[in-house]
Amino acid sequence: MQYKIPVQIENEDPIFLGLSLRQLFILMVWGSIAYGIFQTLAPQTGWEIALIPSWLVFGLTLAVAVFKYNEMTFIPFILSLIRLNIFPKERWWENTIDSFQPIDVWYLSAIEEKKNENIDMQGKMDTIGELQEKLKKI
């Protein structure tokens, strides 16, 4: 039996006003925080002054929710930008260095280190024998 796999499975579907569920959730949560800031500051400072921090929070919220650059959302884009500025701009390829996984960003291991790792087959065989003995007892 064959199944058709959608090509763009990770694309978010627009729900309301061209915004996806994730974007609407970000706008609702942080928009309510911005409104709460406005309601807290308005009695003390006046509504004109209270609009400044609430609009800053709402503007940042709008940027985070709607921002997309080369199919990358705001948070991964900022993290990639920080990584670009922290690490060297050029990466030289070396024959003895493995490529890195996304999780092992700062760790590169040489091939020689991997070749020197020997597997203790006798220890493994002893463990298997012990397990077989225990299974026979059950």
C-alpha positions as CSV (number, residue, x, y, z in Angstrom):
1,M,0.0,0.0,0.0
2,Q,1.4,3.4,-1.0
3,Y,0.8,6.7,0.8
4,K,1.2,10.1,-0.6
5,I,3.5,12.3,1.5
6,P,2.8,16.0,1.4
7,V,5.8,18.0,0.1
8,Q,5.5,21.0,2.3
9,I,4.5,19.3,5.6
10,E,6.2,21.9,7.8
11,N,4.5,24.9,6.3
12,E,2.0,26.6,8.6
13,D,-1.5,27.1,7.3
14,P,-3.0,30.5,7.5
15,I,-6.1,30.6,9.7
16,F,-7.2,34.2,10.2
17,L,-6.0,37.3,8.3
18,G,-3.1,35.3,6.8
19,L,-1.7,34.4,10.2
20,S,-1.0,30.9,11.4
21,L,-2.0,29.5,14.7
22,R,1.5,30.0,16.1
23,Q,1.5,33.7,15.0
24,L,-2.0,34.2,16.4
25,F,-1.0,32.7,19.8
26,I,2.1,34.9,20.0
27,L,0.1,38.0,19.2
28,M,-2.6,37.1,21.7
29,V,-0.3,36.4,24.6
30,W,2.2,39.2,24.2
31,G,-0.6,41.6,23.0
32,S,-2.4,41.0,26.3
33,I,0.9,41.6,28.2
34,A,1.3,44.9,26.3
35,Y,-2.3,45.8,27.2
36,G,-1.6,44.9,30.8
37,I,1.4,47.2,30.8
38,F,-0.8,50.0,29.4
39,Q,-3.5,49.4,32.0
40,T,-1.0,49.4,34.8
41,L,0.9,52.6,33.8
42,A,-2.1,54.6,32.5
43,P,-3.5,55.7,35.9
44,Q,-0.1,56.7,37.2
45,T,1.5,58.4,34.2
46,G,-1.3,59.2,31.8
47,W,-2.3,57.3,28.7
48,E,0.1,59.2,26.4
49,I,3.1,58.1,28.4
50,A,1.7,54.6,29.0
51,L,1.4,54.0,25.2
52,I,5.2,54.2,24.8
53,P,6.3,51.0,26.6
54,S,3.1,49.1,25.5
55,W,3.7,50.0,21.9
56,L,7.3,48.9,22.2
57,V,6.2,45.5,23.5
58,F,3.5,45.2,20.9
59,G,5.9,46.2,18.1
60,L,8.4,43.6,19.2
61,T,5.6,41.1,19.4
62,L,4.5,41.9,15.9
63,A,8.1,41.6,14.6
64,V,8.5,38.2,16.3
65,A,5.2,36.8,15.0
66,V,5.4,38.0,11.4
67,F,9.1,37.9,10.7
68,K,10.3,35.4,8.2
69,Y,13.6,35.4,6.3
70,N,14.5,32.6,4.0
71,E,11.9,30.3,5.6
72,M,13.5,31.1,9.0
73,T,11.4,32.5,11.9
74,F,12.6,35.3,14.3
75,I,14.2,33.2,17.1
76,P,16.2,30.8,14.8
77,F,17.3,33.9,12.8
78,I,18.5,35.8,15.8
79,L,20.3,32.7,17.2
80,S,22.0,32.1,13.8
81,L,23.0,35.8,13.7
82,I,24.6,35.5,17.2
83,R,26.4,32.3,16.2
84,L,27.7,34.0,13.0
85,N,29.2,36.9,15.1
86,I,30.6,34.6,17.8
87,F,32.4,32.0,15.7
88,P,34.9,32.7,12.9
89,K,33.5,33.8,9.6
90,E,35.5,31.2,7.6
91,R,35.5,27.5,8.1
92,W,38.4,25.6,6.7
93,W,37.9,22.0,5.7
94,E,40.4,19.5,7.1
95,N,40.7,15.9,6.1
96,T,41.0,14.6,9.6
97,I,38.0,16.4,11.1
98,D,34.5,15.1,11.1
99,S,31.6,17.4,10.3
100,F,29.6,18.5,13.3
101,Q,26.0,17.7,14.3
102,P,23.7,20.6,15.2
103,I,23.9,19.5,18.9
104,D,27.7,19.2,18.9
105,V,28.4,22.7,17.7
106,W,31.7,23.2,19.7
107,Y,33.0,19.7,19.6
108,L,34.9,18.4,16.6
109,S,36.6,15.0,16.9
110,A,39.5,13.8,14.9
111,I,39.2,10.6,12.9
112,E,42.3,9.1,14.6
113,E,40.6,9.3,18.0
114,K,37.6,7.3,16.6
115,K,39.9,4.7,15.0
116,N,41.7,4.0,18.3
117,E,38.5,3.0,20.1
118,N,38.5,-0.8,20.4
119,I,35.5,-2.8,21.3
120,D,35.9,-5.2,24.1
121,M,34.3,-8.3,22.6
122,Q,35.2,-10.6,25.4
123,G,33.5,-8.4,27.9
124,K,30.4,-8.3,25.7
125,M,30.4,-12.1,25.3
126,D,30.7,-12.5,29.1
127,T,27.7,-10.2,29.6
128,I,25.7,-12.1,27.1
129,G,26.6,-15.4,28.8
130,E,25.5,-14.0,32.2
131,L,22.2,-12.9,30.7
132,Q,21.6,-16.3,29.2
133,E,22.3,-18.0,32.5
134,K,19.8,-15.6,34.3
135,L,17.2,-16.3,31.6
136,K,17.6,-20.1,32.1
137,K,17.0,-19.7,35.8
138,I,13.7,-17.9,35.1
